[in-house]
């Protein structure tokens, strides 16, 4: 379904050739990517700077 396709897209971006991530870094990138895909990217940054 839609959720599974979204997960596949997000994880596919992390697994591109030559990429290496720490758990902390991967979690941060996943959070940003999910915010972008859900239309909440600006809200994420507003919450972090407040």
C-alpha positions as CSV (number, residue, x, y, z in Angstrom):
1,X,0.0,0.0,0.0
2,X,0.9,3.6,0.3
3,X,2.7,3.4,3.6
4,X,4.8,0.5,2.4
5,X,5.8,2.4,-0.7
6,X,6.7,5.5,1.4
7,X,8.9,3.4,3.6
8,X,10.6,1.8,0.6
9,X,11.3,5.3,-0.8
10,X,12.8,6.7,2.4
11,X,15.0,3.6,3.0
12,X,16.1,3.5,-0.6
13,X,17.4,7.0,-0.3
14,X,19.5,5.9,2.7
15,X,20.9,2.9,0.9
16,X,22.3,4.5,-2.2
17,X,25.7,3.4,-3.5
18,X,28.6,4.5,-1.3
19,X,26.6,5.8,1.6
20,X,27.3,5.1,5.2
21,X,25.3,6.2,8.2
22,X,25.6,6.1,11.9
23,X,22.3,5.2,13.7
24,X,22.0,8.8,15.0
25,X,22.7,10.2,11.5
26,X,20.3,7.9,9.8
27,X,17.5,8.7,12.3
28,X,18.0,12.4,11.8
29,X,17.8,12.0,8.0
30,X,14.8,9.8,8.2
31,X,13.0,12.4,10.4
32,X,13.8,15.2,8.0
33,X,12.7,13.1,5.0
34,X,9.5,12.1,6.6
35,X,8.7,15.7,7.5
36,X,9.4,16.7,3.9
37,X,7.2,14.0,2.5
38,X,4.3,14.8,4.9
39,X,4.4,18.5,4.2
40,X,5.6,19.4,7.8
41,X,9.2,20.4,6.9
42,X,8.7,24.0,7.9
43,X,7.0,23.0,11.1
44,X,9.9,20.8,12.0
45,X,12.4,23.7,11.8
46,X,10.1,26.2,13.5
47,X,9.9,23.8,16.5
48,X,13.7,23.4,16.6
49,X,14.4,27.1,16.6
50,X,11.7,28.1,19.1
